[in-house]
Amino acid sequence: MSFIIDEGINPQRDDIMLYHLLYPLHRLHPAFNVFRYITFRMAYAILTALLINFLLGPWLIEKLKRYPANSTIRDYVPHNGAQKASTPTMGGIIILISMIGSTLLWANLNNPYIWLILGMTTGMGLVGLVDDIMKIKGKSHKGLRGWKKIFWQFIIALAGVYFLFTHPANSVTTSIPIPFLKYVHPDLGMFYIGFAVLVIIGTSNAVNLTDGLDGLAIGPTVIATLAFIILSYISGHIVFANYLMIPYVPGSGELSVFCGAMLGAGLGFLWYNSYPASVFMGDMGSLSLGGALGTLAVITKNELLLVIIGGVFVMETLSVIIQVASFKLLGGRGVFRMTPIHHHFELRGWAEPKIVVRFWIIAVILALISLSTLKLR
């Protein structure tokens, strides 16, 4: 019974869209009781997002072909630019529609964390949309200027963190758990706000940097989302959280439904984005997915664990930082042939699919390591 109570089940609530429609039918048949359970709704959020992808994807891709990604292909990038120049971008709209639509159908809409994660995902997606439109229309080859992009990301992330800590139902603390260390939870106090904003913005841009080859960014995102399905569920389950000695965040278990929708949307998009890609996600997709992962980490108190879960994104970002620093310190010489680091491996002669699959393998290994920390505390 404690398991049921901790999943946030209340037969009298009517704030879950499909629950409100279908749960009353349990009077006719007990099978409809399953609509009360987070795990059931999470599974069907995956399937719903996949279905939306498969229904809308081909139609949206055809529409996007009117606006090819010519302006987003750099001359110095070592892949087949001529081939990719005809591939439509802004495929992130497919991800957002399927992810948000599925969440609205299956999640508890009275849960503030659901609205927070949807708001952050949508906000970052809108920044990416403006960036993509500017590139496609030729107003700027690079899209939004870097400082403008960061500025709007900062405003969105700050608004989200402010909402998180001012909402009456908030139970998130300013302490941060250290992976592998059971009793170490440093409290950042007021500095936690800046730290949380940095986590969200950093993750959003890290996924954006990784989106350079067909399927490269969406694969590790799907794998990280799988990890967060588990992490969000157990952080919202008092029995599991206490047993594993992790922070208990009441209500965060509902985020596993959002993660399910995100997983389904990612898998569905991978159907079109796998090599050779029929569509690119663009900044609209990468910034929104990264923002979602960062927000999940903040709510579930896995900010530092995100470094391991999203290790592929961290590796890509660090390669750029190291390259810039080496150019300045070594008089114009770089450590890598080109960054982000996936381009370095391209110039070494690795085929694009080989790079992508090997990065996926690394992402799986890192996700497993991150989950192992739950018992190694």
C-alpha angles and dihedrals in degrees: 000000000000088000091057094046092049093054087067097249118167116165091205097059120100101184097104108086101216092029089059091051101041109025094073087064088073085089087067096040130004091223089083089068087085090078088075094066126092092210092055093047091046091055093049092045086062092050094044093052090049091050092050089050093052093044099045102025100081093044094048092046090054089051092048091052087076087070106046120195095246094132094050096060112091118215091224096053108109099225129091098288095177091058095045094045090075093052114102120239133202090071086145086089088070090053095047096047094049094041097046094039093052092046092052090052099048110023129088100258092198090066110101092208090062092055091044094053092044091049094049093046093049094044094052089044091056091053088052092047092057090047092050094047092051090053095046095047090048095239088128128004089212096040118220115015112259096246092049092051092049091046094056092042088052092051092049094045092046091050090051094049090046090052090048094056099037099047111107092230094053117127099164114125132211093241121101124214116228114223114246092012115100103194102028112104109148113201112224094189113192090355089068090079092062090043093052092048090051091051092053097044093042094051092046092054094040091059088047091055091050093055097093106107133045108282094352099119101033094052097060089039091058091047092049090048090055089055091049092051086064096039096049093046096052094041088059094046111082095202095051093040093052093045093051092039095234127137112281111224110185112224095016091107088077088067088074086072089055089046089052090054090047091050092050092046091050094048091047092050091048087061088068099029099052116109118321090030121219091195140010121226093224123197089303090068102034097046093047094047092047091048090051093051092048092049091048089053092051096048095045093043095243098123096132094035086060087071088066098036091050095036093135090058090046091050092052092048095046090051090059093047092048091047094051092046093048092051090055097042099039099044100256099328119123131209091224131044089236138344148263084056097245087071089053089060091046090057089050088061102260114148115243096244090050092054092047096048093046091051088050089053090052089049091053092050092049092048090053091049090050092052091047089062088071089074098030095071 
